[in-house]
Amino acid sequence: MAAQRPLRVLCLAGFRQSERGFREKTGALRKALRARAELVCLSGPHPVPDAPGPEGARSDFGSCPPEEQPRGWWFSEQEADVFSALEEPAVCRGLEESLGMVAQALSRLGPFDGLLGFSQGAALAAFICALGQAGDPRFPLPRFIILVSGFCPRGLGFKESILQRPLSLPSLHVFGDTDKVIPSPESMQLASRFPGAITLTHSGGHFIPAAAAQRQAYLKFLDQFAE
């Protein structure tokens, strides 16, 4: 019997993470999935001051390697490089550049079977799927999506695409009961936009869990798409 082809998953980092730092933070997950899935990590294009802000203390996101600048996908103020997931933003500055970057990665590094997003990256991944479902040729719908500590993005343009229309693709939503950065009701609200969503909770906070219990849930979800 021929070996199964590993699923290819484009992984979008959270706010104030670098590509290398995010790759290190997903190391336990990568080991857990092993030959089942190949994780390709991508961080945002916009440099972010490496200091705690309203979106959470540094320990919630993990600091970047010293030689790497932390990055983000968009900012929620016009004059400051900050982001708050839980407040209605005045702007979503830098979002278009980030959409272009992801579109380029999908074209240049793809094809991908699925998307995985963490925190701000999860909100962006959901938005990208909404754009794809609406017919944006830059974003072909993936076969599945995994959203960790996700939330419905706030701001002009987001509400119509994310909050109003169901997103019709298989989804796994992972979130912690004690997450103080993205409280679990925020992740549950995002999950409600995906009919048939599967939820995986854990007792921890703002991170990507990969202990034995979660590992089995990831593998069971991914087994649906094995070829």
FENFEN-V238009 format. One line per field, one symbol per residue. ss: DSSP state (H for helix, E for strand, C for the rest). psi: psi as a letter, one per 40 degrees, with the letter a starting at -180 (. if undefined). A space follows every 10 residues. Layout:
ss = ???
psi = ???
//
This chain:
ss = CCCCCCEEEE EECCCCECHH HHHHHCHHHH HHHHHHEEEE EECCCEECCC CCECCECHHH HCCCCCCCCC EECCECCCCC CCCCCCCCCC CCECHHHHHH HHHHHHHHHC CCCEEEEECH HHHHHHHHHH HHHCCCCCCC CCCEEEEECC CCCCCCCHHH HHHCCCCCCE EEEEEECCCC CCCHHHHHHH HCCCCCCEEE EECCCCCCCC CHHHHHHHHH HHHCCCC
psi = hiiihhihhh hhiihfiidd dddddedddd dddbedihhh ihiiehihhg iiaeeiiddd dhiiidehhi iidiieidei gihhdeihid ighedddddd ddddddddea iidiihihbd dddddddddd dddeehedgh hidiihhhfi ihiiihdddd ddddhihgih ihhhiidfhe dgiddddddd deehheihih iieabgihif iddddddddd ddddei.
//
